[in-house]
Amino acid sequence: MERSKSVEDVDMIDTHCHLDLEPLRSNLSAVISDARSAGVSGFVIPGVHPGNWNAISEICENYPAVMHAFGVHPMHADCLNEELLQQLRQALRKCVAIGEIGLDSTYSVNISEQESSFREQLKLAVSINLPVLIHCRHVFQRTLQILKEEGAEQVGGIMHAFSGSTEMAREFVRLGFAISISAVITRPNAVRLVRLVKELELEHLVVETDSPDLPPERYRGQVNQPAWLLDTIGAIARIKGVSPQIVAEVCTKNSRAVLRR
């Protein structure tokens, strides 16, 4: 008798994992092997600073299942200039997205510098037709406004580790963005995120680990890894009242659509 399919058979994609960071990078073969055993067979590494773009490229050359995105993170926004922008344009030739980019009011970098960097990279994304991976904390309305002004609906993308309201999420969905759910959903105090997952259609969700950060509740304090994506899948399934396999299949389909893979 043929074995029934399970969530581990889905070939899931971790849409945001920093495999170039330690201690993951030093144990990459084991990390990827463990992830494959858990059914995670695709990985997106977002670049945050030009200093780590080469390391990410090397990982992608050695591991075909790893996809990469380059960008200048809002915490490094003050380093973006015309020369670096041209370097980024050249580096993006093999990337699946630009990112992670965006706005974050908790950083010391002036918000006006963040906005300038954000806009320039959005213009670049639209000009070369690449989706964007958006980092946003506490400034959702302003982020939405800039995305609209720069025509980001032409390329779409992913709202990374989304922490806003359901109403705000729907605004981003209208622009063609998927809402990425991290393992924060497994935590007891994740009331707003639980509400979002409950109310937003599964067709608009993707999943991520943000490894090595944001581990699931049962691994709190440990180094996060892509294999633990299953905890997020399971939490979404319980909230939605469907099987983990359905969540894995739909979220993987959504990921492939936005990343064009």
C-alpha positions as CSV (number, residue, x, y, z in Angstrom):
1,M,0.0,0.0,0.0
2,E,1.3,3.5,-0.9
3,R,2.2,5.7,2.0
4,S,-0.1,8.7,2.5
5,K,1.5,12.0,2.0
6,S,2.4,14.1,5.0
7,V,3.7,17.7,5.5
8,E,7.2,16.5,5.2
9,D,6.5,15.5,1.5
10,V,5.5,19.0,0.5
11,D,9.0,20.6,-0.4
12,M,8.3,23.7,1.7
13,I,10.2,27.0,1.3
14,D,11.6,29.0,4.2
15,T,11.2,32.4,2.7
16,H,13.5,34.2,5.0
17,C,16.5,32.6,6.7
18,H,20.0,34.1,7.3
19,L,22.0,31.0,6.6
20,D,25.1,33.2,6.1
21,L,25.2,34.0,9.8
22,E,26.9,32.1,12.6
23,P,26.5,29.5,14.0
24,L,24.4,28.3,11.0
25,R,27.0,29.0,8.4
26,S,29.6,26.8,10.1
27,N,27.1,23.9,10.3
28,L,25.4,24.5,7.0
29,S,25.4,20.9,5.6
30,A,23.8,19.6,8.8
31,V,21.3,22.5,9.0
32,I,20.1,21.9,5.4
33,S,20.1,18.2,5.9
34,D,17.9,18.5,9.0
35,A,15.6,20.9,7.1
36,R,15.2,18.5,4.2
37,S,14.2,15.7,6.7
38,A,11.5,18.1,8.0
39,G,10.2,18.7,4.4
40,V,11.9,22.1,3.9
41,S,13.8,22.0,0.6
42,G,13.9,25.6,-0.4
43,F,15.6,28.5,1.3
44,V,15.8,32.3,0.7
45,I,18.7,34.2,2.2
46,P,18.1,37.9,2.3
47,G,21.2,40.1,2.1
48,V,21.2,43.1,4.5
49,H,24.6,44.8,3.7
50,P,27.1,44.6,0.8
51,G,29.6,43.1,3.2
52,N,27.7,39.8,3.3
53,W,26.6,39.5,-0.4
54,N,29.7,37.5,-1.5
55,A,29.3,35.0,1.4
56,I,25.6,34.5,0.4
57,S,26.6,34.0,-3.3
58,E,29.1,31.3,-2.3
59,I,26.4,29.5,-0.3
60,C,24.0,29.6,-3.3
61,E,26.7,28.2,-5.6
62,N,27.4,25.3,-3.2
63,Y,23.7,24.6,-2.4
64,P,21.4,24.8,-5.4
65,A,18.3,24.8,-3.2
66,V,19.3,28.1,-1.6
67,M,18.0,31.2,-3.3
68,H,19.2,34.7,-2.5
69,A,18.1,38.3,-2.4
70,F,20.3,41.3,-2.0
71,G,19.5,44.6,-0.4
72,V,20.4,47.3,2.0
73,H,18.6,46.8,5.3
74,P,17.1,50.0,7.0
75,M,19.7,49.7,9.8
76,H,22.4,50.2,7.1
77,A,20.5,52.8,5.1
78,D,23.1,55.5,5.6
79,C,25.6,53.5,3.5
80,L,23.6,53.5,0.3
81,N,25.0,55.8,-2.4
82,E,25.0,55.9,-6.2
83,E,28.0,53.7,-6.5
84,L,26.6,51.0,-4.2
85,L,23.2,51.2,-6.0
86,Q,25.0,50.3,-9.2
87,Q,26.8,47.5,-7.5
88,L,23.5,46.2,-6.2
89,R,22.0,46.4,-9.7
90,Q,24.8,44.2,-11.0
91,A,24.7,41.8,-8.0
92,L,20.9,41.2,-8.5
93,R,21.3,39.2,-11.8
94,K,20.9,35.8,-10.1
95,C,18.6,36.9,-7.2
96,V,15.0,36.1,-6.7
97,A,14.2,39.4,-5.0
98,I,15.6,42.6,-3.5
99,G,15.7,42.6,0.2
100,E,15.5,42.9,2.9
101,I,14.6,46.6,2.6
102,G,12.2,48.8,4.4
103,L,11.6,51.1,7.4
104,D,12.1,50.6,11.2
105,S,11.6,53.4,13.7
106,T,13.6,51.5,16.4
107,Y,16.9,52.0,14.7
108,S,19.3,54.9,15.2
109,V,19.6,55.6,11.5
110,N,17.5,58.7,10.7
111,I,14.1,57.8,9.2
112,S,14.6,60.2,6.3
113,E,17.8,58.3,5.3
114,Q,15.8,55.0,5.6
115,E,13.1,56.4,3.4
116,S,15.6,57.6,0.8
117,S,17.3,54.2,0.7
118,F,14.0,52.4,0.6
119,R,12.7,54.5,-2.3
120,E,15.9,54.0,-4.4
121,Q,15.8,50.2,-4.0
122,L,12.1,50.1,-4.8
123,K,12.8,52.1,-8.0
124,L,15.5,49.6,-8.8
125,A,13.1,46.6,-8.2
126,V,10.5,48.1,-10.5
127,S,13.0,48.9,-13.2
128,I,14.3,45.3,-13.3
129,N,11.1,43.6,-12.4
130,L,12.1,41.9,-9.1
131,P,9.8,41.3,-6.1
132,V,10.9,42.9,-2.8
133,L,11.3,41.5,0.8
134,I,10.0,44.2,3.2
135,H,11.2,44.7,6.7
136,C,8.8,46.9,8.7
137,R,8.4,47.7,12.3
138,H,6.1,50.3,13.8
139,V,5.7,52.3,10.6
140,F,3.3,50.3,8.6
141,Q,1.2,53.2,7.2
142,R,4.3,55.1,6.0
143,T,5.7,51.9,4.4
144,L,2.4,51.3,2.6
145,Q,2.4,54.9,1.4
146,I,5.9,54.6,0.0
147,L,5.2,51.3,-1.7
148,K,2.2,52.8,-3.4
149,E,4.1,55.9,-4.5
150,E,6.9,53.9,-6.0
151,G,4.6,51.5,-7.9
152,A,5.6,48.4,-5.9
153,E,2.3,46.7,-6.9
154,Q,4.1,46.1,-10.3
155,V,6.5,43.6,-8.7
156,G,4.9,42.6,-5.4
157,G,6.8,40.8,-2.7
158,I,6.7,39.6,0.9
159,M,6.1,41.4,4.2
160,H,8.7,39.7,6.3
161,A,7.8,38.5,9.8
162,F,4.7,40.6,9.7
163,S,3.7,42.1,13.1
164,G,0.9,44.5,12.1
165,S,-2.8,44.3,12.3
166,T,-5.2,42.3,10.1
167,E,-6.5,45.5,8.6
168,M,-3.0,46.6,7.7
169,A,-2.1,43.2,6.2
170,R,-5.1,43.5,3.9
171,E,-3.8,46.8,2.6
172,F,-0.5,45.1,1.7
173,V,-2.3,42.2,0.1
174,R,-4.1,44.6,-2.1
175,L,-0.7,45.7,-3.4
176,G,0.2,42.1,-4.3
177,F,2.2,41.3,-1.2
178,A,2.2,38.0,0.7
179,I,2.2,38.1,4.5
180,S,5.0,36.1,6.1
181,I,4.4,34.4,9.4
182,S,7.2,33.5,11.7
183,A,7.4,31.4,14.8
184,V,6.2,34.4,16.9
185,I,2.8,32.8,16.2
186,T,3.7,30.0,18.6
187,R,4.2,32.3,21.5
188,P,1.5,32.7,24.2
189,N,1.3,36.5,23.9
190,A,0.9,36.5,20.1
191,V,-2.7,37.7,20.3
192,R,-2.7,40.1,17.3
193,L,-0.8,37.7,15.1
194,V,-3.2,34.8,16.0
195,R,-6.1,37.1,15.0
196,L,-4.4,37.9,11.7
197,V,-3.9,34.3,10.8
198,K,-7.4,33.4,11.8
199,E,-9.0,36.2,9.7
200,L,-6.7,36.4,6.7
201,E,-7.2,33.9,3.9
202,L,-4.5,31.2,3.7
203,E,-3.9,32.1,0.1
204,H,-2.2,35.3,1.3
205,L,0.3,33.7,3.7
206,V,3.8,32.4,3.4
207,V,6.1,31.1,6.2
208,E,9.6,31.8,7.4
209,T,12.0,31.1,10.3
210,D,14.2,34.3,10.2
211,S,16.9,31.9,11.4
212,P,19.0,32.2,13.5
213,D,16.5,34.6,15.2
214,L,12.9,34.1,16.3
215,P,12.8,30.4,17.4
216,P,9.5,28.7,18.2
217,E,8.3,28.9,21.7
218,R,9.4,25.4,22.6
219,Y,13.0,26.2,21.5
220,R,13.0,29.7,23.0
221,G,16.6,30.8,23.7
222,Q,18.1,28.5,21.2
223,V,19.5,29.2,17.7
224,N,16.6,29.0,15.2
225,Q,16.9,26.8,12.1
226,P,14.8,26.1,9.0
227,A,13.8,22.6,10.2
228,W,11.7,24.3,12.9
229,L,9.5,25.8,10.2
230,L,7.1,22.9,11.0
231,D,6.2,24.6,14.3
232,T,4.9,27.6,12.5
233,I,3.1,25.4,10.0
234,G,1.5,23.5,12.9
235,A,0.4,26.7,14.7
236,I,-1.3,28.1,11.6
237,A,-3.0,24.7,11.0
238,R,-4.4,24.7,14.5
239,I,-5.7,28.3,14.2
240,K,-7.2,27.6,10.8
241,G,-8.7,24.3,11.7
242,V,-7.0,22.5,8.8
243,S,-4.3,19.9,8.4
244,P,-0.6,20.9,8.5
245,Q,-0.3,19.4,5.0
246,I,-2.8,21.8,3.6
247,V,-1.1,24.8,5.2
248,A,2.3,23.6,3.9
249,E,0.9,23.1,0.4
250,V,-0.8,26.4,0.1
251,C,2.0,28.5,1.7
252,T,4.5,26.8,-0.6
253,K,2.4,27.5,-3.6
254,N,2.1,31.2,-2.5
255,S,5.9,31.4,-2.0
256,R,6.6,30.0,-5.5
257,A,4.1,32.5,-7.0
258,V,5.6,35.6,-5.4
259,L,9.2,34.5,-6.0
260,R,8.3,33.2,-9.5
261,R,9.9,29.8,-8.9
